[in-house]
Amino acid sequence: MLPNTTIQLPKASTVAHRIDSVSDLVFWVSVLFFILVVGAMVYFAWAYHRSKKGRTTGYILDDHRLEFLWTVVPAAFMLFIFAWGAIVYMDLRRVPPNAFEVNVIGRQWLWNFEYANGRKTMNDLYVPKNRPVKLIMTSEDVLHSFFVPNFRLKQDVVPGMYNYISFEAIIAGEHPIYCTEFCGTGHSDMLGRVFVLEEKDFDYWYETGKLPAGLVIGAPNGGQGPATTGGDNKKTLAETGKDVFSAKGCFACHSVDGTPKVGPTFKGVYGHDVELADGSKVKVDENYIRESLMDPNLKVVKGFVPSMPTFRGLLTDTEINALIAYIKSLK
Ligand code: CUA
């Protein structure tokens, strides 16, 4: 087996070794062709130097077999690399339905993490080991990019919409998070850590906001330990969403018990398709809810009049996440 090119980085997620395999293949193929091309170049420069007597350049005609070979073989090989990469990428994008969800908000210049039970952390993401985790990610200001090298995981976060990524961590301990999209003066300080905890340690942290006494979080490639540990969570994210729902007067037009009012009810809508005025269908997910808050008249549910005002600028990302969690909870 050829040596691994991703020097020393721990393979801390289930996809890490598969991504490394594709990356290693591309790297070693590049090395091979570098040697072939540069080798031929150096040899020809020496072999056909003008100082060598008695050599005249031959009149070279085309050779279809040769042209066919050097077109088809590399093309087939490129397609093989593409197919392999695409398969790994599609697996990476597939979010298991039972994944543990965490909301991520990037802002100049830190990361906020919000959990379903209301726990919030800054720059420190706690996740359970050996369990699929789904990050629902957005930005409050500019483009940022969430990068965890040990997981081989990278995703841009974009203001005004949600992106998703999922992973399953397999090495407990501390793993660095970097921002890899230039986002202003504090960009290089926009550092976070993922703390992968054993299932029972994670459950303890999730309940209490504290780490179990005596727990030492190791760092496979250097670390500083947690800065924030979760604080208190008096309310779950959905409960906060219910408060926002009341405070912003949503109940005037939307019921939560299935009765249609001026607008559609929120009961049982999340994750289902709804029919729009023009007969098309849209799935109620994070992005649709967010869009409906910002541009309410863009995709109006069939049978309702477009009469909702925009909430652009009137809700923070945390409030929007909370509202979405509340709508999710209305099964
Ligand atoms: Cu955030 Cu760079």
Residues whose N, C-alpha, C, O or C-beta is under 5 A from the ligand:
A	BS01	CUA	L143 H144 C179 T180 E181 F182 C183 H187 M190
